[in-house]
Amino acid sequence: MNFEDENFELREIQRLEGHTDKVWSVAWKPATGINGVSAVFASCSGDKTVRIWEEDSTGSFQCQAVLEETHTRTVRSCAWSPSGKFLATASFDATTAIWENVGVDFECVSTLEGHDNEVKSVSWNNSGSLLATCGRDKSVWIWEVLPGNEFDCVSVLLGHTQDVKMVQWNPSMDTLFSCSYDNTIKVWIEDGDSDDWHCIQTLGESNSGHTSTVWSLSFDASGDKMVSCSDDLTIKVWTSKMQEGDQNAPWEHVCTLSGYHDRTIFSVHWSREGIIASGAADDAICLFVENNDNEVEGPSFKLLLKKEKAHEMDVNSVQWNSGDRRLLASASDDGTVKIWELVRLSGQKLL
């Protein structure tokens, strides 16, 4: 999409209430919101529940299910399997629950235990054959998905020195990324000979990395670019030649976006068209796009727009959908989820 010389607006289309504590994370269900299939997403909260929201015939979202009485503490992260059949939820109660979606019902079919305390994030690989979790115990766990809703821990990775905030699989290959309170991002791959997982690169201050807690990361559609955000008030973009077949190809810092948020940046997400969204403790959401100015050397990004006071409190999570409408979901400490649509100022929707 061409964003040059265009004016855009992030228009709030719905404010969703129901959670009774801060909302930590949102996750759109794959293959929804397209070809007549209603858009669906999950939200998780400090109220120990997960809510499933579905778009109705009028384009409004309604709560279709509340997943409760499984987790005993905050649910920090949720992630759909690639097929959309399963939803994984990570909790401060030190467990990860696996929910099977059958029709409109959700059943907890497995509970993964092993972390010493709070589980902060959960992520499925692109094929749905592997699941990763991480937590306050400084560890990253990799689980193999087996028939019969069984999960086998195949590796516990202990490279971080502090709380691990997020795990995320590269969308194009089985390479795992983790970001931490120790200010670093680690890149993990499996040794084909020994089946052992190991860290092949650490992105930190020594290679233009972050200087404080790294909260979140996201990949572009191809998987050869990555964006990360931090307590250091910056957003960093990274690139790699991994897609040329070399899983060991290093990730390199290409640009830093700073001065757009004035408090901790908690979440970043890259849309399929290349729009980076960020949410922060300053209650704002920013959108960035690649700068095509030929006078700028190397890849760079520019601010498309900033939505001040997007929420009444911290914005903890932002995520684009992959459906027909350009929708962004945001979750906040104010206990709400908001749905936004990116439109041109003329009012034309981006399809």
HUURDA-V581945 format. One record per helix or strand of 3 or more residues. SS is the DSSP state (H for helix, E for strand). FROM is the first residue (numbers start at 1). LEN is the number of residues. If there is no record, write none. Layout:
BEGIN
((SS | FROM | LEN) (SS | FROM | LEN))
END
This chain:
BEGIN
((E | 8 | 9) (E | 23 | 6) (E | 40 | 6) (E | 50 | 6) (E | 61 | 7) (E | 75 | 6) (E | 86 | 6) (E | 95 | 8) (E | 105 | 9) (E | 119 | 6) (E | 130 | 6) (E | 140 | 7) (E | 150 | 8) (E | 164 | 6) (E | 176 | 5) (E | 185 | 6) (E | 197 | 7) (H | 205 | 3) (E | 214 | 6) (E | 225 | 6) (E | 234 | 7) (H | 242 | 3) (E | 251 | 8) (E | 265 | 6) (E | 276 | 5) (E | 285 | 6) (E | 301 | 7) (E | 315 | 6) (E | 327 | 6) (E | 337 | 8))
END
